[in-house]
Amino acid sequence: MAARFMVTTPIYYVNDKPHIGQAYTTIAADVLARFHRAGGEETFFLTGTDEHGSKVEETAKKQGKTPRELCDMNVEHFKKAWKNLNISYDYFVRTTDARHQKAVEKLLSVMHKATGGNGEKVIYPGEYSGLYCVGCEKFITEKELVDGLCPDHLQEPKRVSEKNYFFRLSSYLRQVGELIRDDRLKVSPEERKKETLGLLKQGLDDFSISREKVSWGIPLPFDPKQNAYVWVDALPNYISAAGYGDDSEQFEKWWNQGEVVHLIGKDILKFHAIFWPAMLLAASVNPPNRIFVHGFFTINGQKMSKTLGNVVDPGYLVQKYGSDGTRYLLLTQFPFGQDGDIQADRFVEKYNSDLANDLGNLVSRILKMVCNYSQGEIRKPSAYQESDESLRNEATGCAEIVWRNVQEIDLKQAIDQVMKLVRSTNRYVENQAPWALAKENNKERLDTVLYTSCETLRIISALFYPVLPQRCGRIRELLGLSGEALNPTLEKAEEWGVLEPGTKVGTPESLFPRLEKKAKREKPKTVAAEDDVTAEVSFEEFSKIDLRVAEVKEAEKVKGADKLLKLKIDIGSEERQIVAGIAEQYSPEEMIGKRIVVVTNLRPARIRGIESKGMLLAAKDGKTLSLVIADKDVKSGSEVS
């Protein structure tokens, strides 16, 4: 194992809220970081937001905000999303931070002074005239267009002509190619390496590093009238966060003394695998060790699209499946690094099968038997039989296989190996039948089977911890582990006999409550009951619904109805009264001042004789109900889309 490990995600644009694609990359990076920490490596996990450029500037203008206001608002959505997903990043970089700006200015100054192998200046002034896609934040050629539109954003690019500064990429293409061919800069999977080398064979033009007509950016230190082009501003986040520009000791530690891995999507391959190492070579900085490129995915066979309404909010998944469930479901759909399809309509089925049934039931079953047959105490094993040795060997050997998969960034295979061990343990329990041993009063054999089961469960909790940190932490607590032993290591996962005989286990609990999959109805219908007010509409009808943010001004219980609250709400243009079945979850006092989301264009209804002009939105998971709440700075009456 390397002494140190640094893993990075791309930094995400703040012109919108985080989506499932960004969550996918960030969860993968988090799992890698947690595995390397468990492997005893000092680890640095970096993520953040890309906050400059014309896209952010235009979005802010449309929303009546300054670019900085938009960035400050949307960055909190990312931080909240990563917190909800239990992302353990060590550093969150923002390209608007003073520290990052200082590092970018240093890098640009060093490159500006540099000369290429033929003695020509690396940075030189020039004029660009061509097509620019605001959505991509890049210049594109005529041959890249489809029917005159950018193929990714389906919008017509702008024709721009301006004086810029250029980076002499041609001076570094040979060196970059050699690094990639020799795997000194490892681009993987292998097809992405071939793709990158193919781009290099085609020959690439020098690229612009500045924009004259974009005001939201970092000024060039050698020409403040020009601002750094977004990629030249964004890519250096990887070194600014590591200390380039203000902490040479930290920079040496993280960038030069361990393994540096960038996780990216294939749409930004050229910038990371060619432009970025060329810039670093020009500045006499080592390129990263590895760039791992994951594919694109569809949702239930369709490309993610706001128009189709299938852009999944990671917050919705967390609310329904929990942070651990969401992490597991996203990473087990298809191999990381390949294109694939997210089978969202089968999430409940997979959650129940893998987590509720296989893992959750195994934990509660073993702990319950220890409580029932051994007074809640893990007893000392006697002589192991062949079946015990077989499971023991599989469990202690699993860590090595999983670690090998993690080093190859084959996360699905690593997870599959642990789940294979879970199923082997379930079979072992079935075959050994501790309940029968208890009836026979075969105490020695019973103690051995239960110890083998608990010790295997400890190893499973260690190997699954990077993927399911909350639930596996709880499993370890239930097994009686405490203190430092709660933090699993791969070293301990390769050992047998860590659980001390005499250890008391916790009371069994449902770690992954089974979810009910709602039956599909042929014809959606509206339901309005006195104590539980809900509505269902078809997908085609959804666009007709008028959703608005409303502030609750007054709230009181409805007499004689335990579940109902009467609310007076402000929807901007008027005040209304609605009746909602939320009294068991929310008191009238805590509702005052909340900014809820309501359906405003329903026919008025009478509930318990009280007129209700609208319905509020809430998420329901079993008996748990949570209101959909808008940010406090969103005005009453704002449209929700």
Secondary structure, DSSP 8 states (H G I E B T S, - for coil): --SEEEEE---EESSS---HHHHHHHHHHHHHHHHHHHTT-EEEEEEEEE--SHHHHHHHHHTT--HHHHHHHHHHHHHHHHHHTT---SEEEETTSHHHHHHHHHHHHHHHH-B-TTS-BSEEEEEEEEEEETTTTEEE-GGG-BTTB-TTT-S--EEEEEEEEEE-GGGTHHHHHHHHHTTSSEEESHHHHHHHHHHHHH----EE-EESS--SS-EETTEEEEEE-HHHHHTTHHHHTTTTTT-HHHHIIIIISSEEEEEEEGGGHHIIIIIHHHHHHHTT----SEEEEE--EEETTEE--TTTT----HHHHHHHHHHHHHHHHHHTSS-TTS-EEE-GGGHHHHIIIIIIIIIIHHHHHHHHHHHHHSTTB-----S--HHHHHHHHHHHHHHHHHHHHHHTT-HHHHHHHHHHHHHHHHHHHHHH-HHHHHHTT-HHHHHHHHHHHHHHHHHHHHHHTTTSHHHHHHHHHHTT--GGGGS--HHHHT-S--S-TT-B------SS---------SS---EE-SS-EE----HHHHTT--EEEEEEEEEEE-TT-TT-EEEEEE-SS-EEEEEES-TTT--HHHHTT-EEEEE-SS--EEETTEEE--EE-EEEETTEEEE-B--TTS-TT-EE-
